[in-house]
Amino acid sequence: MEDGEAELSDHHTGNSSNTCSTPPKLETSLLEGTMKNRRTITKTHTDDHASVKPAKSSGNRVAVRKYREKKKAQNAYLEEEVKKLRVANRGLIRKLQIQAALEAEAVRLRRLLLNLKAQIGYELGVSPFYKQSCNGSSDGCSGRDEQ
């Protein structure tokens, strides 16, 4: 075999790195031709589908309208619930404020009672912090030792 024959056979059969047997010039001309055809294609069938499209979406419009009405009704219901809860919340806040005021008044009255007890004990001569026991006294636990 001569070197020229080996080169010729490699060119027609191709080597392992190039599997495509088409010459490169032919490939580029085919690609350019298909690109031109893709750019020049116009859609003429859109007018046919324009008349069919509303019939399909009209059923969807009914469903969308029903969905929106349902959502509006749900929102109205929730708004009414919010109003009711706000009224209930205001009532509970008022009750808490009244309870806090009553507790403060109870604390004030307890202090006043303790002050009165201390003042009475002072006037009687008894220490307000001294508790006497009523272990069998006949005078009814008056707090005084009588001799």
PATIBA-508115 format. One record per residue (C-alpha): x, y, z negated; residue in three letters; residue number from 1. Coordinates in Angstrom, 2 decimals. Example, Ala and Ser with C-alpha at 12.3 -4.5 7.8 and 13.67 -1.06 7.14 Angstrom:
BEGIN
((12.30, -4.50, -7.80), ALA, 1)
((13.67, -1.06, -7.14), SER, 2)
END
This chain:
BEGIN
((0.00, 0.00, 0.00), MET, 1)
((1.12, 3.43, 0.77), GLU, 2)
((0.78, 6.44, -1.47), ASP, 3)
((-1.71, 8.06, 0.94), GLY, 4)
((-4.08, 5.13, 0.78), GLU, 5)
((-4.07, 5.13, -3.00), ALA, 6)
((-4.95, 8.79, -3.09), GLU, 7)
((-7.76, 8.32, -0.57), LEU, 8)
((-9.29, 5.45, -2.50), SER, 9)
((-9.09, 7.38, -5.79), ASP, 10)
((-10.86, 10.33, -4.17), HIS, 11)
((-13.84, 8.34, -2.90), HIS, 12)
((-14.30, 6.04, -5.87), THR, 13)
((-13.48, 8.60, -8.56), GLY, 14)
((-11.43, 8.14, -11.66), ASN, 15)
((-12.69, 7.29, -15.14), SER, 16)
((-12.97, 10.92, -16.26), SER, 17)
((-15.24, 12.03, -13.37), ASN, 18)
((-18.31, 9.82, -12.92), THR, 19)
((-20.22, 12.05, -10.51), CYS, 20)
((-19.51, 11.31, -6.84), SER, 21)
((-20.91, 14.57, -5.43), THR, 22)
((-18.43, 17.17, -4.35), PRO, 23)
((-18.34, 20.32, -6.54), PRO, 24)
((-19.35, 22.71, -3.73), LYS, 25)
((-22.52, 20.73, -3.05), LEU, 26)
((-23.48, 20.72, -6.76), GLU, 27)
((-23.20, 24.50, -7.10), THR, 28)
((-25.21, 25.13, -3.94), SER, 29)
((-27.99, 22.82, -5.20), LEU, 30)
((-28.06, 24.55, -8.58), LEU, 31)
((-28.25, 27.99, -6.99), GLU, 32)
((-31.11, 26.85, -4.75), GLY, 33)
((-33.14, 25.48, -7.63), THR, 34)
((-32.57, 28.62, -9.68), MET, 35)
((-33.91, 30.77, -6.84), LYS, 36)
((-36.96, 28.53, -6.53), ASN, 37)
((-37.65, 28.76, -10.24), ARG, 38)
((-37.55, 32.54, -10.14), ARG, 39)
((-39.89, 32.88, -7.19), THR, 40)
((-42.62, 30.52, -8.43), ILE, 41)
((-45.84, 32.38, -9.16), THR, 42)
((-48.76, 31.12, -11.16), LYS, 43)
((-51.95, 31.14, -9.15), THR, 44)
((-53.97, 28.75, -11.29), HIS, 45)
((-54.44, 31.14, -14.24), THR, 46)
((-57.66, 32.54, -12.78), ASP, 47)
((-59.22, 29.07, -12.86), ASP, 48)
((-58.50, 28.62, -16.57), HIS, 49)
((-59.70, 32.10, -17.52), ALA, 50)
((-63.34, 31.12, -17.00), SER, 51)
((-62.97, 27.88, -19.00), VAL, 52)
((-61.10, 29.41, -21.96), LYS, 53)
((-64.00, 31.39, -23.57), PRO, 54)
((-66.25, 28.33, -23.66), ALA, 55)
((-63.61, 26.48, -25.65), LYS, 56)
((-62.98, 29.36, -28.03), SER, 57)
((-66.68, 30.12, -28.55), SER, 58)
((-67.00, 27.03, -30.72), GLY, 59)
((-63.93, 28.18, -32.55), ASN, 60)
((-65.44, 31.64, -33.00), ARG, 61)
((-68.47, 30.14, -34.70), VAL, 62)
((-66.24, 28.14, -37.02), ALA, 63)
((-64.08, 31.18, -37.77), VAL, 64)
((-67.16, 33.30, -38.45), ARG, 65)
((-68.57, 30.67, -40.83), LYS, 66)
((-65.19, 30.43, -42.55), TYR, 67)
((-65.02, 34.20, -42.98), ARG, 68)
((-68.57, 34.34, -44.35), GLU, 69)
((-67.72, 31.56, -46.76), LYS, 70)
((-64.59, 33.41, -47.87), LYS, 71)
((-66.55, 36.65, -48.34), LYS, 72)
((-69.12, 34.83, -50.47), ALA, 73)
((-66.35, 33.24, -52.52), GLN, 74)
((-64.64, 36.62, -52.98), ASN, 75)
((-67.93, 38.23, -54.05), ALA, 76)
((-68.49, 35.45, -56.58), TYR, 77)
((-64.96, 35.84, -57.94), LEU, 78)
((-65.38, 39.61, -58.21), GLU, 79)
((-68.56, 39.10, -60.24), GLU, 80)
((-66.73, 36.65, -62.49), GLU, 81)
((-63.94, 39.20, -62.97), VAL, 82)
((-66.51, 41.83, -63.98), LYS, 83)
((-68.10, 39.44, -66.49), LYS, 84)
((-64.72, 38.51, -67.92), LEU, 85)
((-63.72, 42.16, -68.26), ARG, 86)
((-66.93, 42.91, -70.17), VAL, 87)
((-66.32, 39.91, -72.42), ALA, 88)
((-62.71, 40.99, -72.90), ASN, 89)
((-63.80, 44.49, -73.95), ARG, 90)
((-66.20, 42.98, -76.48), GLY, 91)
((-63.47, 40.75, -77.89), LEU, 92)
((-61.06, 43.67, -78.13), ILE, 93)
((-63.69, 45.66, -80.05), ARG, 94)
((-64.21, 42.72, -82.41), LYS, 95)
((-60.46, 42.47, -82.99), LEU, 96)
((-60.25, 46.18, -83.72), GLN, 97)
((-63.15, 45.94, -86.17), ILE, 98)
((-61.56, 42.90, -87.83), GLN, 99)
((-58.21, 44.69, -88.15), ALA, 100)
((-59.96, 47.70, -89.70), ALA, 101)
((-61.83, 45.44, -92.12), LEU, 102)
((-58.62, 43.67, -93.11), GLU, 103)
((-56.92, 47.02, -93.71), ALA, 104)
((-59.90, 48.12, -95.82), GLU, 105)
((-59.74, 44.85, -97.79), ALA, 106)
((-56.04, 45.41, -98.49), VAL, 107)
((-56.77, 48.98, -99.59), ARG, 108)
((-59.56, 47.81, -101.90), LEU, 109)
((-57.34, 45.09, -103.41), ARG, 110)
((-54.69, 47.69, -104.19), ARG, 111)
((-57.31, 49.96, -105.70), LEU, 112)
((-58.60, 47.10, -107.82), LEU, 113)
((-55.10, 46.27, -109.04), LEU, 114)
((-54.53, 49.93, -109.89), ASN, 115)
((-57.80, 50.05, -111.82), LEU, 116)
((-56.91, 46.86, -113.70), LYS, 117)
((-53.52, 48.32, -114.60), ALA, 118)
((-55.10, 51.59, -115.73), GLN, 119)
((-57.69, 49.80, -117.87), ILE, 120)
((-54.98, 47.62, -119.38), GLY, 121)
((-52.86, 50.69, -120.13), TYR, 122)
((-55.76, 52.41, -121.86), GLU, 123)
((-56.42, 49.29, -123.92), LEU, 124)
((-52.76, 48.96, -124.74), GLY, 125)
((-52.19, 45.70, -122.90), VAL, 126)
((-49.35, 45.21, -120.51), SER, 127)
((-50.74, 44.73, -117.01), PRO, 128)
((-48.23, 41.96, -116.27), PHE, 129)
((-48.81, 40.03, -119.49), TYR, 130)
((-51.39, 37.28, -119.31), LYS, 131)
((-52.85, 35.95, -122.50), GLN, 132)
((-54.18, 32.48, -122.77), SER, 133)
((-57.48, 31.64, -124.36), CYS, 134)
((-56.42, 28.63, -126.38), ASN, 135)
((-59.32, 28.16, -128.71), GLY, 136)
((-59.77, 31.77, -129.76), SER, 137)
((-63.15, 32.54, -131.21), SER, 138)
((-63.39, 36.12, -130.05), ASP, 139)
((-63.79, 35.24, -126.33), GLY, 140)
((-60.25, 35.99, -125.19), CYS, 141)
((-60.32, 39.67, -125.88), SER, 142)
((-56.56, 39.77, -125.70), GLY, 143)
((-56.08, 41.24, -129.18), ARG, 144)
((-54.78, 39.44, -132.17), ASP, 145)
((-56.92, 40.31, -135.14), GLU, 146)
((-55.55, 39.84, -138.62), GLN, 147)
END
